[in-house]
Amino acid sequence: MNATTTAPVVLIAEDDEDIRDLIAWKLEIAGFRTLHAGDGRSAVELAAEHRPDAAVLDINMPAMDGLEVCANLRRDARTAGIPVMFLSARVGDSDVERGYSAGADDYMIKPFNPQELLRRLSGLLAAV
């Protein structure tokens, strides 16, 4: 948990604003606080600055894809322990494997069930 608040903070990195807003809305009504990034570079900067409790990353993003974001988070001592979940339209076994190889803790495929996202994210946070 973030030391400054009792509500977990989740970084959402998704270039589709509608999907980003849907994820944020679902998480916020469940009691989470959210940080929003529309591209990979912003996601890395937000993570380093705010040290969220978890991150939900899309893979296909401008400036830096989600795989690079995840690898960057894992290399930085300040962000290495943040649980990372990919939420991606990339559905192939090799795509999922690349996600886990980049350092992801979980991988969900779009379209997604928001309740399943919430359940799995809560599980990641409980395991920390």
C-alpha positions as CSV (number, residue, x, y, z in Angstrom):
1,M,0.0,0.0,0.0
2,N,1.1,3.5,-0.7
3,A,2.2,5.0,2.6
4,T,0.4,8.3,2.1
5,T,-3.1,6.8,1.7
6,T,-5.2,3.8,2.6
7,A,-6.6,3.5,-0.9
8,P,-4.3,1.6,-3.3
9,V,-3.1,3.6,-6.3
10,V,-3.1,2.0,-9.7
11,L,-1.3,3.4,-12.8
12,I,-3.4,2.9,-15.9
13,A,-1.4,3.1,-19.1
14,E,-3.7,2.9,-22.1
15,D,-3.7,5.0,-25.3
16,D,-7.5,4.5,-26.0
17,E,-9.1,7.1,-23.8
18,D,-12.5,5.4,-23.6
19,I,-10.9,2.1,-22.3
20,R,-8.7,4.1,-19.9
21,D,-11.7,5.9,-18.6
22,L,-13.7,2.7,-18.2
23,I,-10.8,1.0,-16.3
24,A,-10.4,4.1,-14.1
25,W,-14.1,4.4,-13.4
26,K,-14.4,0.7,-12.4
27,L,-11.4,0.9,-10.1
28,E,-12.4,4.2,-8.5
29,I,-15.9,3.0,-7.6
30,A,-14.2,0.0,-6.0
31,G,-12.1,2.3,-3.8
32,F,-8.9,2.6,-5.8
33,R,-7.1,5.8,-6.7
34,T,-5.8,6.0,-10.3
35,L,-3.1,7.6,-12.3
36,H,-3.5,7.9,-16.1
37,A,-1.0,7.7,-18.9
38,G,-1.8,7.7,-22.6
39,D,1.6,6.6,-23.7
40,G,4.5,4.5,-22.5
41,R,6.9,7.2,-21.7
42,S,4.4,9.0,-19.5
43,A,3.6,5.8,-17.7
44,V,7.3,5.3,-16.8
45,E,7.6,8.9,-15.6
46,L,4.4,8.6,-13.5
47,A,5.5,5.3,-12.0
48,A,8.9,6.7,-11.0
49,E,7.3,9.9,-9.5
50,H,4.3,8.4,-7.7
51,R,5.3,4.8,-7.1
52,P,1.8,3.3,-7.5
53,D,0.8,0.1,-5.8
54,A,0.1,-1.6,-9.2
55,A,0.1,-0.9,-12.9
56,V,-2.3,-2.0,-15.6
57,L,-0.6,-1.6,-19.0
58,D,-1.7,-1.9,-22.6
59,I,1.0,-3.2,-24.9
60,N,0.2,-1.2,-28.1
61,M,1.0,2.4,-27.0
62,P,2.8,5.3,-28.6
63,A,6.2,6.6,-27.4
64,M,7.1,3.3,-25.8
65,D,5.1,0.0,-25.9
66,G,3.9,-1.7,-22.7
67,L,6.5,-4.4,-22.9
68,E,9.2,-1.7,-22.8
69,V,7.4,0.1,-20.0
70,C,7.3,-3.1,-17.9
71,A,11.0,-3.8,-18.6
72,N,11.8,-0.3,-17.5
73,L,9.8,-0.6,-14.3
74,R,11.6,-3.9,-13.5
75,R,15.0,-2.3,-14.0
76,D,14.4,0.7,-11.8
77,A,14.8,-0.1,-8.1
78,R,12.1,2.5,-7.2
79,T,9.5,0.6,-9.3
80,A,10.8,-2.9,-9.5
81,G,8.3,-4.3,-7.0
82,I,5.1,-2.8,-8.5
83,P,2.8,-5.6,-9.6
84,V,2.1,-5.3,-13.4
85,M,-0.9,-6.6,-15.3
86,F,-1.1,-6.4,-19.0
87,L,-4.5,-5.7,-20.6
88,S,-4.1,-6.3,-24.3
89,A,-5.8,-7.2,-27.5
90,R,-2.7,-9.3,-28.3
91,V,-4.1,-12.8,-27.8
92,G,-1.5,-15.1,-29.2
93,D,0.5,-17.5,-27.0
94,S,3.7,-15.8,-28.0
95,D,2.3,-12.4,-27.1
96,V,1.3,-13.6,-23.7
97,E,4.7,-15.2,-23.2
98,R,6.4,-11.9,-24.2
99,G,4.3,-10.1,-21.6
100,Y,5.4,-12.5,-18.8
101,S,9.0,-12.4,-20.1
102,A,9.0,-8.6,-19.8
103,G,8.1,-9.0,-16.1
104,A,4.3,-9.0,-15.9
105,D,2.6,-10.6,-13.0
106,D,-0.7,-11.2,-14.9
107,Y,-2.0,-10.9,-18.5
108,M,-5.6,-10.3,-19.4
109,I,-7.0,-10.2,-23.0
110,K,-9.3,-7.6,-24.4
111,P,-12.3,-7.5,-24.6
112,F,-12.3,-7.9,-20.8
113,N,-14.7,-8.3,-18.0
114,P,-14.3,-5.4,-15.6
115,Q,-15.2,-7.5,-12.6
116,E,-12.5,-10.0,-13.5
117,L,-10.0,-7.2,-13.9
118,L,-10.9,-6.0,-10.4
119,R,-10.7,-9.5,-8.9
120,R,-7.3,-10.2,-10.5
121,L,-5.9,-6.8,-9.6
122,S,-7.0,-7.2,-6.0
123,G,-5.3,-10.6,-5.9
124,L,-2.0,-9.1,-7.2
125,L,-2.2,-6.4,-4.5
126,A,-3.0,-8.9,-1.8
127,A,0.1,-10.9,-2.8
128,V,2.5,-8.0,-2.3
